[in-house]
Amino acid sequence: MPTVFTHPAVPLAIGLGLGKDVISTPLLIAGVAVSMMPDLDVLAFRYGISYASDFGHRGFSHSLLFAATLALLGACVFRYFHSNFGRAFWFLFLAAASHGILDAFTNGGLGIAFLWPF
């Protein structure tokens, strides 16, 4: 079962596989961070948001829209990552989207809201 500590395996495999010339260390670290971010939705329980809510666990934060938003925000600082906009966007998008994909392989919960808000 994927955990917040195993989700970074995807960006690490992609980044280390492509090498530092393609995925810089700062971009790799950002990829690891965005691969774990969707699980911050567990904080919703503390505020009384139910599991089945769109904003509950495995809701909007596991969607492709959320992954694209994180990637877009990260890619805006592509110079900090010693990269270009496109490479930063696609790497961060794959890293963030991989979270929901890995969670979809588990049999726990109500599923993943990949296409939220639709």
C-alpha positions in Angstrom: 0.0 0.0 0.0 1.4 3.4 -1.0 2.2 5.7 1.9 3.3 9.3 2.1 6.8 7.9 2.3 6.6 5.6 -0.7 5.0 8.1 -3.1 8.3 9.8 -3.8 9.5 6.5 -5.5 8.0 7.7 -8.9 9.7 11.1 -9.1 12.9 9.6 -7.8 12.9 6.8 -10.4 12.1 9.3 -13.2 14.6 11.9 -12.0 17.5 9.6 -11.2 16.8 7.5 -14.4 17.0 10.6 -16.6 20.0 12.0 -14.8 21.0 15.3 -13.3 21.5 16.9 -16.8 17.8 16.5 -17.4 16.2 16.7 -13.9 18.2 18.9 -11.6 18.5 18.3 -7.9 16.2 21.2 -7.0 13.6 20.0 -9.5 13.9 16.4 -8.2 13.3 17.7 -4.6 10.3 19.6 -5.8 9.0 16.5 -7.5 9.3 14.5 -4.3 7.4 17.2 -2.4 4.5 17.4 -4.8 4.2 13.6 -4.9 3.5 13.7 -1.2 1.3 16.9 -1.1 -2.1 15.2 -1.9 -2.0 13.4 1.4 -2.2 16.7 3.2 -5.9 16.3 2.8 -5.9 14.1 5.9 -5.9 17.4 7.8 -9.6 17.7 6.7 -10.6 15.1 9.3 -9.3 17.5 12.0 -11.7 20.2 10.7 -14.7 17.9 10.6 -14.7 17.4 6.8 -16.0 13.9 6.1 -14.1 11.3 4.1 -16.8 11.2 1.4 -16.6 15.0 0.9 -15.1 16.4 -2.3 -12.6 18.0 0.0 -12.0 14.9 2.2 -9.3 12.3 1.8 -8.7 11.1 -1.8 -10.9 13.9 -3.0 -9.9 16.9 -5.1 -6.3 16.8 -3.9 -5.9 13.5 -5.7 -7.3 14.8 -9.0 -5.5 15.5 -12.3 -6.6 19.2 -12.0 -4.8 19.5 -8.6 -1.7 17.8 -10.1 -1.8 20.3 -13.0 -2.2 23.2 -10.7 0.7 22.2 -8.6 2.8 21.6 -11.7 1.9 25.0 -13.1 2.8 26.8 -9.9 6.1 24.9 -9.7 6.9 25.5 -13.3 6.5 29.2 -12.8 9.8 29.2 -11.0 11.6 27.0 -13.5 14.7 29.1 -13.4 15.2 28.2 -9.7 15.0 24.5 -10.8 17.7 25.1 -13.4 15.3 23.9 -16.0 12.8 25.1 -18.6 9.1 25.7 -18.2 8.0 22.6 -20.1 10.3 20.2 -18.5 9.5 21.5 -15.0 5.8 21.4 -15.7 5.7 17.8 -17.0 8.0 16.4 -14.4 6.0 18.0 -11.6 2.7 17.0 -13.2 3.8 13.3 -13.4 5.1 13.4 -9.9 1.8 14.8 -8.5 -0.5 12.7 -10.7 1.4 9.5 -9.7 0.1 9.9 -6.2 -3.5 9.4 -7.2 -2.6 6.6 -9.7 -0.7 4.7 -7.0 -3.6 5.1 -4.5 -6.0 3.8 -7.1 -4.2 0.5 -7.0 -5.3 0.0 -3.4 -8.6 -1.5 -2.3 -9.2 0.9 0.6 -11.6 3.7 0.7 -14.1 5.2 -1.7 -11.8 5.5 -4.7 -9.9 8.4 -6.2 -11.4 11.6 -7.6 -9.2 11.7 -10.7 -11.6 13.8 -12.8 -12.8 16.2 -10.0 -14.8 18.4 -10.3 -16.6 16.5 -13.1 
